[in-house]
Amino acid sequence: MEVKMKKLSIVISLFLLGAGILLGGCTATVVDDTTTTTSTTVTTTTATTTTTSAASTTSTTTTTSTTTTTVWSTEVSGTTEDLLGSFAYGDDITDYSIWAVGTGGKIIHSSYDDPGNWGPLASGTTETLNDYGYFWNSGVTRTFITGGNGTIFKGTSSWSWTPTSSGTTSSLNGVSAASTLEIWVVGANGLILATTNSGISWETQASGTIDNLNKVQMISTSYGYVVGDNGTIARTNNGSSWATVTSGTPEDLRALHFPNAQLDIGWAVGDNGTILNIMDWNSGSWQAQTSGTTVDLYGVKFINTFEGFVVGAGGTVLHTSDSGAHWAMQGSGTGNALYDLSIVGTSEVWAVGAAGTAIHHSIP
């Protein structure tokens, strides 16, 4: 009997010892899983915060890298009209002026002496105003505003404008001034107008397309590009004859920008998250860049050949500091569509958009 009890005691002890080991093992496993999960979370957070400049593997990482931080501030535009075009002039935040135009004939202005607040300027029309062009040379200022129903306004200052006959009733979507005398305008159905006498008269230039043309940029009086619907891109190297080039996309292209007169690099943006880049004017070869979004993109501006911004539907703001090799989403603080951008100096950026939206960003 005593032997049996000893055997039973040994069995029970072994059973309890085994259970303790198993229990201890389960407890350690839970702690390890928790530790592993925590470590993974930290690692993921670190990866998310450091992929702004280095992420190239997935568009998801690029587009979500800065979405939680709003870096743009809202300004008081004083209007609920859609603001479709803008232009800024100045050296830095201590000396600038910015204009915006939009639906209902709206023109508004803001400057350094009342930052963040915009005031109205009289246009004398209720037509939709689409774009604002400006050129200054040796004390002579020329400003041009284009809009619906063939509207062209001309100004010898930035404060008042008079209508000039365009000879068309088509919507005029974009304007670019290459001098105080030579200005180009683009519009519906492939229309290109040009003047060599500061808008006293306008001549039609053959664009080679019937697609709507949305924006034009003349880098000089000879060289320029236009973009339009259905992936249309055309260029001129003499200021008068235009030739279409292959864009590689069927999407409507809404805007373009060459940041300097050397013609070495430029961008175009459009629907469905389209961003195109050209590295050499003479090549005529545009290549797609990964935007990380599928929203329609309406405006693009670069400070230099490296740093630039793109805006679009739903308050979208994209930023790059490496010529578009990587684009990162920025928090704009608005869900309204953003249509255009203006830049002052090397650090101040404004965007305007739907329902009177005006926002500002100072680059750190």
C-alpha positions in Angstrom: 0.0 0.0 0.0 2.8 2.3 0.9 4.6 1.6 -2.4 1.4 2.2 -4.3 0.9 5.6 -2.6 4.5 6.5 -3.4 3.9 5.6 -7.1 0.7 7.6 -7.1 2.5 10.6 -5.6 5.2 10.4 -8.1 2.7 10.3 -11.0 0.8 13.2 -9.6 4.0 15.2 -9.2 5.1 14.4 -12.7 1.6 15.4 -13.9 1.7 18.7 -12.1 5.2 19.4 -13.2 4.2 18.8 -16.8 1.2 21.0 -16.5 3.3 23.7 -15.0 5.7 23.5 -17.9 2.9 23.6 -20.4 1.3 26.5 -18.6 4.5 28.3 -18.3 5.1 27.7 -22.0 1.7 29.1 -22.9 2.3 32.2 -20.8 5.6 32.8 -22.5 4.1 32.4 -25.9 1.5 35.0 -25.2 4.1 37.5 -23.9 6.2 36.8 -27.0 3.3 37.4 -29.3 2.4 40.7 -27.6 6.0 41.8 -27.7 6.3 40.8 -31.3 3.0 42.7 -32.2 4.2 45.8 -30.4 7.5 45.6 -32.1 5.9 45.2 -35.5 3.6 48.2 -34.8 6.6 50.4 -34.0 8.4 49.2 -37.0 5.4 49.8 -39.2 5.1 53.3 -37.8 8.7 54.0 -38.4 8.5 52.8 -41.9 5.5 55.0 -42.6 7.2 58.1 -41.3 10.4 57.5 -43.2 9.0 56.5 -46.5 8.3 60.1 -47.7 11.7 60.4 -49.3 12.6 56.7 -49.9 9.4 54.8 -50.7 9.3 53.5 -54.2 7.8 50.1 -53.8 4.1 50.8 -53.5 1.9 53.8 -54.3 0.0 53.1 -51.1 3.0 54.0 -49.0 3.6 57.1 -51.0 0.0 58.4 -50.8 -0.5 57.8 -47.1 2.8 59.0 -45.8 1.6 62.4 -44.7 -2.1 62.3 -44.9 -2.6 62.7 -41.1 -0.8 66.1 -41.0 -2.4 69.2 -42.3 0.3 71.6 -43.5 -1.9 74.1 -45.3 -3.7 76.9 -43.7 -7.1 78.2 -44.8 -7.5 81.8 -45.9 -10.6 84.0 -46.1 -11.4 84.5 -49.8 -14.7 86.4 -49.3 -16.5 84.5 -52.0 -18.2 81.2 -52.6 -17.5 81.2 -56.4 -15.3 78.5 -57.8 -11.8 79.9 -58.1 -10.3 78.4 -61.3 -7.0 80.3 -62.0 -4.5 82.3 -60.0 -1.2 84.2 -60.3 1.2 85.4 -57.7 4.0 88.0 -57.9 6.7 88.9 -55.4 9.9 87.8 -53.7 8.8 86.3 -50.4 6.1 86.4 -47.7 7.0 90.0 -46.8 6.4 91.3 -50.3 3.8 89.6 -52.5 0.5 90.0 -54.3 -1.8 87.2 -55.6 -4.8 87.2 -57.8 -7.5 84.6 -58.4 -10.3 84.4 -61.0 -13.4 82.2 -61.2 -17.0 81.7 -61.9 -19.5 84.6 -62.0 -16.8 87.0 -63.2 -15.0 86.9 -59.9 -11.6 88.4 -59.4 -10.1 88.6 -55.9 -6.7 89.8 -54.6 -4.5 89.3 -51.5 -1.2 90.7 -50.5 1.5 90.9 -47.8 -0.1 93.9 -46.0 -3.2 91.9 -45.1 -2.1 88.2 -45.2 -4.8 85.6 -45.3 -7.5 87.9 -46.4 -8.7 88.5 -49.9 -10.7 91.4 -51.4 -12.8 91.7 -54.5 -11.8 93.5 -57.7 -14.3 94.6 -60.3 -14.4 92.6 -63.6 -17.5 94.0 -65.2 -18.7 90.6 -66.3 -20.5 87.6 -65.0 -18.8 85.2 -67.4 -16.7 82.4 -66.0 -13.1 83.5 -65.8 -10.6 80.7 -66.3 -7.0 81.9 -66.2 -4.8 84.9 -65.4 -1.7 85.9 -67.4 0.9 88.5 -66.4 4.1 90.0 -67.8 6.2 92.8 -66.4 9.3 94.4 -68.0 11.1 97.6 -67.3 8.1 99.1 -65.5 5.5 98.1 -68.1 2.8 95.7 -66.9 0.4 93.7 -69.0 -2.2 91.4 -67.5 -4.7 89.2 -69.4 -7.7 87.3 -68.1 -9.5 84.7 -70.3 -12.9 83.1 -69.8 -16.2 81.8 -71.3 -17.9 83.1 -74.4 -14.6 84.4 -75.9 -13.8 86.7 -73.0 -10.5 88.4 -72.9 -9.7 91.2 -70.5 -6.6 93.3 -70.8 -5.0 95.5 -68.2 -2.1 97.8 -68.0 -2.0 97.3 -64.3 -3.1 94.5 -61.9 -6.1 96.4 -60.7 -8.4 97.2 -63.6 -9.2 95.6 -67.0 -11.0 96.4 -70.2 -12.5 93.9 -72.6 -10.8 93.2 -75.9 -12.4 91.5 -78.9 -11.2 87.9 -79.3 -13.3 87.3 -82.5 -14.7 84.1 -81.0 -17.5 82.9 -78.7 -15.6 79.8 -77.7 -14.5 79.2 -74.1 -11.0 80.5 -73.6 -9.3 78.3 -71.0 -5.7 79.4 -70.7 -3.4 82.4 -71.3 0.4 82.9 -71.3 2.3 86.1 -71.9 5.8 85.9 -73.2 6.3 89.6 -73.4 4.3 92.8 -73.0 3.3 92.5 -76.7 3.1 88.8 -77.4 0.4 86.7 -75.7 -1.1 83.3 -76.5 -4.6 82.1 -75.6 -6.1 78.5 -75.9 -9.6 77.2 -75.8 -12.3 74.9 -77.0 -12.0 72.8 -80.1 -8.3 73.2 -80.5 -8.4 77.0 -80.7 -5.1 79.0 -80.3 -5.1 82.8 -80.5 -2.0 85.0 -80.5 -1.3 88.7 -80.5 1.9 90.6 -81.2 0.4 94.0 -80.3 -0.7 93.5 -76.7 -4.2 92.4 -77.6 -5.2 95.0 -80.0 -5.8 92.2 -82.5 -5.7 88.4 -82.3 -4.8 85.9 -85.0 -5.8 82.2 -85.1 -2.9 79.7 -85.2 -3.4 76.1 -86.4 -3.1 73.7 -83.4 -3.4 70.5 -85.3 -6.2 69.2 -83.1 -9.9 69.7 -82.5 -9.7 68.7 -78.9 -10.3 71.3 -76.2 -7.1 72.9 -75.1 -6.9 73.7 -71.5 -3.6 75.5 -70.7 -0.6 77.0 -72.5 2.8 78.0 -71.3 5.1 80.1 -73.5 8.7 79.8 -72.1 9.8 82.5 -74.6 8.3 84.2 -77.7 9.3 81.2 -79.7 9.0 78.1 -77.5 5.8 76.9 -75.9 3.6 73.9 -75.0 -0.2 73.4 -74.8 -2.2 70.6 -73.2 -5.8 69.5 -73.7 -8.4 66.8 -73.7 -7.7 63.2 -74.7 -4.0 63.4 -73.8 -3.4 66.3 -76.3 0.0 67.9 -76.2 1.3 70.3 -78.9 4.4 72.4 -79.0 5.9 75.3 -81.0 9.5 76.3 -81.6 8.8 79.5 -83.6 5.7 80.9 -81.8 3.4 80.4 -84.8 3.3 76.8 -86.0 2.3 74.0 -83.7 2.8 70.2 -83.9 1.2 67.6 -81.7 3.4 65.1 -79.8 2.7 61.8 -78.3 1.6 62.0 -74.6 1.1 58.3 -74.0 -2.2 58.8 -72.2 -5.8 59.1 -73.3 -6.7 61.2 -70.2 -7.7 64.9 -70.3 -4.7 67.0 -69.4 -5.6 70.0 -67.4 -2.3 71.9 -66.7 1.4 72.1 -67.3 4.4 73.8 -66.0 8.0 74.4 -67.0 9.8 76.1 -64.0 12.5 77.8 -66.0 13.4 79.1 -69.4 16.1 76.4 -70.1 13.4 74.0 -71.4 15.2 71.1 -69.6 12.3 69.8 -67.6 8.5 70.2 -67.4 5.3 68.5 -66.1 1.7 68.0 -67.2 -1.2 66.7 -65.1 -4.7 65.5 -65.7 -7.5 63.1 -65.0 -7.3 59.8 -63.2 -4.1 60.8 -61.3 -2.1 61.5 -64.5 1.3 63.1 -64.1 3.6 63.3 -67.1 7.2 64.6 -67.2 9.6 65.6 -69.9 13.3 65.8 -69.3 14.4 67.2 -72.7 12.5 69.6 -74.8 14.0 68.4 -78.0 13.1 64.8 -77.4 9.3 65.6 -77.3 9.1 62.5 -75.1 6.7 62.6 -72.1 6.9 59.9 -69.5 4.3 58.9 -66.9 5.2 59.4 -63.2 3.5 57.5 -60.4 1.2 59.9 -58.5 -0.2 57.4 -56.1 -3.8 58.6 -56.7 -6.6 58.2 -59.2 -8.3 61.5 -58.6 -8.4 64.1 -61.3 -5.5 66.5 -61.1 -6.1 70.1 -62.1 -3.0 72.2 -61.3 0.8 71.9 -61.1 3.6 74.4 -60.2 7.3 73.8 -59.5 9.5 76.1 -57.5 12.6 74.7 -59.3 13.4 71.6 -61.2 13.2 69.5 -58.0 10.4 70.7 -55.7 6.8 71.1 -56.9 3.1 70.7 -56.0 0.1 69.2 -57.8 -3.6 69.8 -56.8 -6.8 68.2 -57.7 -10.2 66.8 -56.7 -11.2 66.3 -53.1 -8.7 68.7 -51.7 -5.8 66.6 -53.1 -2.3 68.1 -52.7 0.8 66.2 -53.8 4.4 67.3 -53.1 7.7 66.2 -54.5 11.3 67.2 -53.7 13.0 64.9 -56.2 11.5 66.0 -59.6 8.5 63.7 -59.3 10.4 60.4 -58.7 8.3 60.2 -55.6 5.0 62.1 -54.8 3.6 62.4 -51.3 0.2 63.4 -50.2 -0.1 66.5 -48.0 -3.0 67.4 -45.7 -4.8 70.4 -47.3 -7.4 70.9 -44.7 -10.2 70.9 -47.3 -12.3 68.4 -49.2 -13.1 70.9 -52.0 -11.5 70.5 -55.4 -8.4 72.6 -55.9 -7.9 74.0 -59.4 -4.7 76.1 -59.5 -1.5 77.0 -57.7 0.7 80.1 -57.3 4.2 80.4 -55.9 6.1 83.3 -54.4 9.8 83.0 -54.0 11.1 79.7 -52.9 8.8 79.0 -49.9 5.3 80.4 -50.3 2.6 78.4 -52.1 -1.1 79.1 -52.6 -3.9 77.0 -54.0 -7.4 78.0 -54.9 -10.5 76.0 -55.7 -14.2 75.2 -55.5 -16.6 77.3 -53.4 -14.0 80.1 -52.8 -11.4 77.8 -51.3 -8.0 79.5 -50.7 -5.2 77.8 -48.8 -1.6 78.7 -48.1 1.6 76.7 -47.3 5.0 77.9 -46.2 7.7 75.4 -47.0 9.9 74.7 -43.9 
